[in-house]
Amino acid sequence: MLNVMPSFVYLLLLFYIPMVLLLVISFWNSGFMSLEPAFTFDNYRKFFQNPNYLKILWNTLIVTSGSMALLFVIGYPIGYYLGRMVKRYGSLILFLMIIPVEIGFLVRIYAWKIILSKTGIISSFLVHIGLLKEPARIFLYSRTAIILVLIHEWLPYVVIPVTIALKGIDPSTIEAARDLGASGFTIFRKIIFPLSIPGLFAAFVLIFIPMLGEFAIPTIVGGSSNYMLGNIINNQFMAAGNWGFGSAIGVILLSASVLLIALVIKISGLEKLL
């Protein structure tokens, strides 16, 4: 009991109590910098009866789901290469992938803003090879820009869990399959990929929930027409001062995260391992 007490206290103070407070405040009457204890669904009605908020919710789900899918498509082959094929320098490659993550978060986003701008590297290159007649802002302030920066931001968090999961596969299992005449594709489909699913799930949990609440990247490279729910929550707390409504949106976002994770667990069959 004493061994788990520090972790329990940490989660209680910094996670469970704030979540309960968020849930409670979401049912209170609120206005500009004011809260009135009550039990009302007005904050939730305000969200679901406004088509603009529903559009932003849909945009958030599209951007995060698309980014997550592309992260798996790009990150899994890299993780497979590092986990199954690289014998030397694998740790060095992972270290080099982690180094950019240590650079300031906003610095990386503004660097992408410069790259994607009208006078940035991409636009200048396309002009140089003749695909564009003059410099143009073709990616900045778009959903594409948000997804591109999200992939750059979170790719190491896919590669690392997948690499660890693949390195943990017992080589004797692969050798036994080969001795029984299994082809390389069959080994991958029947052994390697199923055993790497926990790594993919760990990456999903690490990335998807923070990505749903993202607000800095959409603000800087997405523009006002590509806002996500994180932007609305930030505006309600920091600008509008409507903490009740902001809390309700936060609860909606958290509920969507829990439902999506439960769906992934069900589809992948991970409930047998949890």
C-alpha positions, 0 to 999 in steps of 0.5 A: 500500500505504501509503495503506491501511495505517492503515485495515488496522491500525485494522481489525486491532486493533479488529475482526479480532483481537477477533473471533478472540479471541471465537471462540477463547474461545467454545470454552473451558471457562468458569465464574464468572470463570474460563477454561480453554483447551480445545476444546469445543462445550459453550457452543454446546450449552448455548445450542441445547439451552435452549428459553429461549435459543432463544425469546430468539433468535427474539424478537431476530430478530422485533424487529429484522426488524420494526423494519427493515421499518418503518424502510424503510417510514417512512424511504424516503418521507422520503428520497425526498421529500428526495432528489427533491422538495425543492430548498431546505432539504433539508440543513436538514431532515437537520440537524434530524433528526440533532440528536436523535441527538446527545442522550445515548443513555440520555436518549432511552430514558428519555424514551420510558419517561416518554412510554409510562408510565402517566402519560405523554403517550400514556396521558393523551391517550387518557384525554382523548379517551375511549378509556381510562377511566383512565391505563394502561400499554398500551405500556411493557414490551412488544415494541411499545415496543422497536420504537417506540424502535428506529425513533426511534433509527435512522430518520436512518440510513435517511433519510440513505443513501437521500437521498444515493442518490436525489440521485446519480441523473442527472436526464438519465436521468429526462428520457430516460425521460419523453421515451420515454413512461414514466409516473411509476410506471414511472420509479420502478419501473425507474429510481429504486428500483433505483438507490436500492437501494445506499442501502437496503443501506447503511442495512441494514448500518449498522442491522441488526447494531447492532440485533441486539446491542441491550440497553439499549432492551429492558432499559429499555422492554421489560422482562425478558419481552422480552429480546434476545440483547444482554441475555443477552450483557451478563449473561454478561459483566457479571453471571454472569462466564461469558465462554466462554458469552457469547462463544459467544452473540456468535459466534452473533449475528455468524454470524446477522448475516453470513448475513442480510446475505448473503441480502439481497445475494443477493435484491437482486442487489447482488453484481453491484455489490460 
